[in-house]
C-alpha cells in the first residue's frame, strides 16, 4: 500500500470513528445572577492528537454587550462584591 492509499484509509477510519465532524456553532444565553443574560457562541473542536478530547471556546456576542458583562466579575470591583465575612 502506497502513502496516498494509507492517507485515504486513515481518513476513512477517522470518519467512521466520528473523529472528523462538521463544524458547528451554537448560540447560548447564560442566566448569570450578577450580570444578567450574556450571550455566547460555542464552537466544538476535536483535538486531532487526542480523539477523546473536545475543546469548546465560548466567544462573547456583541449583541448583548457580553464582553463587558463577563469582564466585570473578574475585575477587582466584581470580586469584592462576592466577598462576605466569615465567622471565626
N, C-alpha and C positions, 0 to 999 in steps of 0.2 A: 504494500500500500504506500503510495507516494504522499508527500507532505500535504498537497491540496486535498486529497481524499481524507486524510486524517483530520484536517480542519473541518471539512464538511461533516464528517461523522461526529466530531466533538460538539459542533453546534447543534446537530440534530439531537444528541443526547442531552445537552443543556436545555433545549426547548422541551423535551419530554419530561425532564425533572422540574420544569417551570422556573428555571433559573433566569430565563430571559422572559420578561413580561413587558407588556405595553406600558408606556409611561402614563402615569395617572396623577392628576392633581385634584385635590379635594378641598373645597372651601369649608371652613369650620368657624363657628361662633362659640366662644367660651363665655360662660357666665361667671365672672370673677367678682367676689364680694366687695373688693375695694375699688376697682377701676371700671366696672360696668361690663360692657359686651364687646371685647376686642374680636376682630375677625382676622383669621389667618388662612393661608393657603398651605396645605400639606402636600408634599411630594415624596412618595416612597421610592427609595433607590436600593437596589440589591448591591451587595459588596461582592465583586467577582471572585476574590480570593476566599471568601467565606460565605457560601450559599445560605448558611443558616442565619446570617445577619441581614437586617434591613435598616437603613438609615432614613429617618423621617424628619427633614428640616421643616420648620414652621416659619413661613415668611409673612410678616405683617402686611395687611392690605391697607392701602391709603384711605379707602372709603370710610372707615370707622375711626380714623385717627389712631390706629392701633399702635404704631411705633411709640407715640407719646404715652399712651396708656400703659404700655409694657415697660417703658423706661422708669416711670415713677416708682413702682415698688422696689426697684433695685437701687434707687437713689438713697442718700443718707436720710433725707426727709421721709421718704416712704418706709425705710427700715425702722426709723424712730416711732412711726405711727403704729407699728405692730408690736412694739415692746411693752411689757407690763411688769409691775413689781411682783416679785416672788417672795412668799413668806419665808422667814428663816433667818 
